[in-house]
């Protein structure tokens, strides 16, 4: 089962990473000003990850595929890593769909 890991950077912003059961980061959030806002972002990932239309497939300037997950209001709530192929990106999307709904949440110190 996956997990959300919340971290706080040196500027006081909170971020989360969704990690697959193998520990690989499959989705990274924006910065949030409070832990509560970060936790709301996690809930938004849980709620929106089941809907394939919320995943926007993109390509970086160098052509590598990646995806973003958007909330109902069209705001980006998470970004993926860069992938080596579109198949690998689709596997990443499937991993978010499988891991996000039941993922635990922990705070990294």
C-alpha positions as CSV (number, residue, x, y, z in Angstrom):
1,X,0.0,0.0,0.0
2,X,1.2,3.5,-0.8
3,X,1.7,6.4,1.6
4,X,1.6,10.2,1.5
5,X,4.7,11.7,3.2
6,X,4.4,15.3,4.3
7,X,7.6,17.4,4.6
8,X,8.3,20.9,5.6
9,X,11.0,22.9,3.8
10,X,13.3,25.5,5.2
11,X,10.9,28.3,4.0
12,X,8.2,26.8,6.2
13,X,6.1,25.4,3.3
14,X,4.5,21.9,3.5
15,X,4.7,19.5,0.6
16,X,3.6,15.9,0.1
17,X,4.9,13.0,-2.0
18,X,2.7,10.0,-2.8
19,X,5.0,7.0,-2.6
20,X,4.2,3.6,-4.1
21,X,4.6,0.5,-1.9
22,X,8.2,0.1,-3.3
23,X,9.0,3.6,-2.0
24,X,9.1,5.3,-5.4
25,X,7.7,8.8,-5.5
26,X,4.7,8.8,-8.0
27,X,3.2,12.2,-7.3
28,X,4.6,15.5,-5.8
29,X,2.5,18.4,-4.6
30,X,3.0,22.1,-4.7
31,X,3.9,24.0,-1.6
32,X,1.3,24.8,1.0
33,X,1.5,27.5,3.7
34,X,0.0,25.2,6.4
35,X,-0.1,21.5,7.3
36,X,-3.9,21.6,7.2
37,X,-3.9,22.9,3.6
38,X,-1.4,20.2,2.7
39,X,-3.7,17.6,4.2
40,X,-6.6,19.1,2.2
41,X,-4.4,18.6,-0.9
42,X,-4.0,14.9,0.0
43,X,-7.7,14.5,0.3
44,X,-8.1,16.2,-3.1
45,X,-5.7,13.6,-4.6
46,X,-7.7,10.8,-3.0
47,X,-11.0,12.2,-4.4
48,X,-9.7,13.0,-7.9
49,X,-7.4,10.1,-8.6
50,X,-10.2,7.7,-9.5
51,X,-11.3,10.0,-12.4
52,X,-9.0,9.5,-15.4
53,X,-10.2,12.8,-16.9
54,X,-8.4,14.6,-14.0
55,X,-5.0,13.3,-15.3
56,X,-3.5,15.6,-17.9
57,X,-0.8,13.9,-19.9
58,X,1.9,16.3,-21.0
59,X,5.4,16.3,-22.6
60,X,8.4,18.2,-21.4
61,X,10.4,20.4,-23.7
62,X,12.8,17.5,-24.3
63,X,9.8,15.3,-25.2
64,X,9.7,13.2,-22.0
65,X,6.2,12.4,-20.9
66,X,4.8,13.3,-17.5
67,X,1.4,14.0,-16.0
68,X,-0.4,16.3,-13.7
69,X,-3.4,15.6,-11.5
70,X,-6.0,18.3,-11.4
71,X,-8.8,19.0,-8.9
72,X,-12.4,19.7,-9.8
73,X,-11.6,23.4,-10.0
74,X,-8.8,22.6,-12.6
75,X,-6.0,23.5,-10.2
76,X,-3.0,21.2,-10.3
77,X,-2.7,19.2,-7.1
78,X,0.2,17.0,-8.1
79,X,3.0,16.5,-10.7
80,X,4.6,13.3,-11.7
81,X,8.3,12.6,-12.4
82,X,9.5,12.6,-16.0
83,X,9.1,9.2,-17.7
84,X,11.1,7.4,-20.4
85,X,8.0,6.5,-22.4
86,X,4.3,7.0,-22.6
87,X,3.7,3.4,-21.4
88,X,5.8,4.2,-18.3
89,X,3.8,7.3,-17.7
90,X,0.5,5.3,-18.0
91,X,1.9,2.9,-15.4
92,X,2.6,5.9,-13.2
93,X,-1.0,7.1,-13.5
94,X,-2.3,3.6,-12.7
95,X,-0.1,3.5,-9.7
96,X,-1.6,6.8,-8.4
97,X,-5.1,5.5,-9.0
98,X,-4.2,2.3,-7.1
99,X,-2.2,3.8,-4.2
100,X,-3.9,7.2,-3.4
101,X,-7.3,6.1,-2.1
102,X,-6.1,4.0,0.8
103,X,-2.6,5.5,1.3
104,X,-1.6,6.3,4.9
105,X,-0.3,9.8,5.8
106,X,2.9,10.4,7.7
107,X,4.9,13.5,8.6
108,X,8.6,13.3,7.9
109,X,10.7,15.0,10.5
